[in-house]
Amino acid sequence: MEFVGVDAKHRARLGFSSIRHLKLVSPDISLDCDMPSGSPEAPVKRDVTLAVNQKVIVNGVVEITVVAVKGEQVRVGLEAPDEIHIFREEVHAEILQESIQVAQKESELTGDELPLPSLDLEDEPPAE
């Protein structure tokens, strides 16, 4: 999810893009949307506009609520089960970089080749 902007009615525009199938539901705005699977080169994208206190639910488990809109700033609340980790983009990039450095050090110590990174697409059907 990314912040796209604020419209003239002070509603937040949130952008969703994914390479996997996503189901977006919002009882607040009568949204029931199935986003099909995309690809890393061409993710599927969808913008959703929400007013304060409106929410969208992703895949039935992650709830995103617009808490406040002040000028061009939007505060969102996220609710998800403990097993789902949600990070800001820059924090996720930091974690990924640290993981790569650890793997490189382990590889140097053991002499093993580093495995190629996985996109973890086990749920996806094989490409034809």
N, C-alpha and C positions, 0 to 999 in steps of 0.2 A: 504494500500500500504506500502511496505517496500523496503528499499534499499538492493539489493542483492550483487552488486559488480560492478566493471568496467572491461570490456573485453579488449583484446589486442589492439583493434582499438579505445580505449578511449570512448566507448559507455557505457551508464549507463544501468545496468540491474535492473529493478524494478519488484518486486513481488506483485501480487495481490492475495488475498485470501478472500473468502467470504462464508457465510452460505446462502446468498440470491443470486438470479439470477443477474448476472452482464453482461452488454454488453460493450465490449471494442472496440473502433474504432480508427484507426489512418490512416488518408490519407497519412501520410508521409512514412509509411512502409507497406501499403496495408494490414492492419490488420482489420478484421471484425469478432470478436469472441464473441460468446454467451457462457458465463460460467454458467452451470446449478446450481441449488440450492444445497448446501452441508448441513452439519449439524454442530452443535457446536463441536462435537467430530471429525468430518472429513470435514473441510471446503474444498471447491474446490480451487485449486491453479493454477496460470498461471504466468510465467515470460515473460516480454516484454523488449526488448533491444532497446534503443533509443539513437541517437546521439544528439549533441547540436542542439537546435532549433526544434527538433522533438517533437511531442506531442501525447498523447493518451487521448481520451475522454471517460469518464465513464458514462454509462447510459444516454448519450446525454446531460448531464448537468455539469459535473465536468471536467475541462480541466487541464491536467498535462503536463507541458512543461519542458524539460531538458534545463536549462539555461546555465550551465557551468559544465565542468568536469575538475578537477585539481587533478592529482594523483588518490587517492582512494576516494576523496571527490566529491560529486555531489550536485549541487544546482538546485532545482526544483522550478518552479513557479506554483501556484495553482490558478485557477479561478473557482468560483462557485457562484450560486445565493445567496443572503443574507440569505435565510431561511435554507441553508445548512451550518452547523458549522463544521469546520475542525480543529482538534487539534492534536498536537504531542502526541504520546502515553503516555508520562509521565504526560502531562497536563491533558489528558483525565482521567487518573487514579486518579489524584488529585481531579478533579471535582467529579468523582464518589464517592470517599471516603468521601468528604465533604457532598454530598447528602445523603449518608448512615448515617453519624453522625447526620445530621439535622433530618432525619426520625426517628432515634432512640430516640432523645431528645423529639420529638413530641409524639412518642409512649409512652414514660415514663410519659409525662404530661397528656395524655388523657387516658392511660390505654389500648389503642387499640393495637392489634397485628400488627406487621409490615407485609405488603403484600410481597409476594414473588416477586423477581425482574422479570420484564418482558423482553423478548427478542424482543418485538415489532414486531412480525412476522405476523401481520394482513394480509399482502398480500399473505402469503404462504397458500397453501391448507392444510387441516388438515392431520395429519399423519394417516396412515392406519395400 
